[in-house]
Amino acid sequence: MSVLQIEVISAQTEDNLTGVIIDNVPLLYWLRVYQAWGLERHHAQKVISRLAEGKHYRKFSRDELNQLSGTGNTALPVDNRAKSFVFLTAEGFNRAIMEIHTCEMDNKDVAAAIEAKKDKIANIYTRYQK
């Protein structure tokens, strides 16, 4: 990787979102996004499977993430047990909201809570745009 300007996003809010800003482009860490939405892992995987890599998200291997850490920022906000790490772009974030199919969820209480949060969640990404 070339020399990049990296800045860590560390949300001090109830949604606890984290991510990185790479060369002035904010990317939100998918694990924290889907946790903020109340999605379970298998629903989160379905959402990502409907998105396009490069356009909607960037996926980093553990080695790539270690290289990013080596650029002077050692506190990247990820679960280091994972083998790969997905970060949403702005377009991917908005698309992910549309791809949450609550009708597929077994737990109707969780589905109803996610539906109620969709409008509120839609503006989370914009607070990180410069």
Order of alpha helices (4+ residues) and beta strands (2+ residues): beta-beta-beta-alpha-alpha-beta-alpha-beta-alpha-alpha
